Amino acid sequence: MSLSDKLVEHIRDNGPLTVAEFMGACLYDPDDGYYATRPNIGGAGADFLTAPEASQMFGELIGLWCAHEWDALGKPAFNWIELGPGRGVLMQDALRATQRIEGMHDAANIVLVETSEPLKEEQAERVPLAEWAPRIEDAPPGTSLIIANEFFDCLPIRQFIRGEDGWHEKLVGLDDAEKLTFGLSAAIPAPESEDELGTVREIAPGLESLIYDIERRLHEAPGRVLILDYGYTKPEGADTLQALRNHKKVDPIERPGESDLTAHVDFNHIAELAEAANLVVHGPITQGAFLRALGIEFRADALMRANPPHTERLKREVHRLTHADEMGALFKVICLSSPNLPPPAGF
Ligand code: SAH
């Protein structure tokens, strides 16, 4: 039975799903979910191209950022954790860029937090020394440097839309032909508000527990998490649920489990949750500003000098990662740290 048929049957028996329940099923259904079955990241015919897949410089600079922070912590033994590593390209590039940093690799215990079996296999090819954990709390205790690129955008969201008579939750139900369709709940009465009719608000119910897991780790032992993702600092009031197949935006409700579903990340909410948990917050700043502060131009120059025929490609990659028209502005970076550490590089 296809995921679509399973969802239709479930809705017939139990009523409509929230967008978060629908998104969760599409991404994580153990038999037919996108990540469990056909994650298609990077490479030819991929559904989407992430920053580490677009340029080796991304993972290299993040590796050097980690080296700087490891040094600032006093060069301890540490867990080098990546959340949702995809094909493992970022960690592979980070390891190559730091291989001459004395003592760092010996001090590092590499932990990849991943649920997708096919992606774990890809990661093992690129990062053979890693160990895997299904969740952050399963990583060994101790000092941690944690990287999360395009991980938070997979968190399922619920959506609420402002109507005349209050807020309506967006739901996934069935049309007359018993096909999946978006609909709205009855109104949840709400006081007058400045939000225009049609304004969409999104919440990620899993965000609090994810920040809680990070917070517990960063209070038990020193460390930082660097979160890079596309998202906003002020909600735009728009629907950000997006489905990508073969680099094209497709209707999220069609062919469940066959496209990558994501939503924009609410960076201000991450900052608020982290501050309430007594973590120290740096950013959010744009990915462009962060990579320039880490010296992406210098890294590109060095690679061009070593390999002049690649000059044009490297220039295009810098543009793609940092320019406001590409990934430079929509993508943001935030760093959450244990209390009493020096400020992190790049902010
Ligand atoms: N960071 C990578 C891949 C981003 S795609 C890159 O930048 O290329 C999202 C990744 O997160 C995939 O590896 C996916 O399998 C993983 N993932 C998504 N939700 C997860 C969860 N709840 N727990 C663990 N891994 C998850």
Residues whose N, C-alpha, C, O or C-beta is under 5 A from the ligand:
A	BS01	SAH	Y35 T50 P52 L83 G84 P85 G86 V113 E114 T115 S116 L119 P134 N149 E150 F151 C154
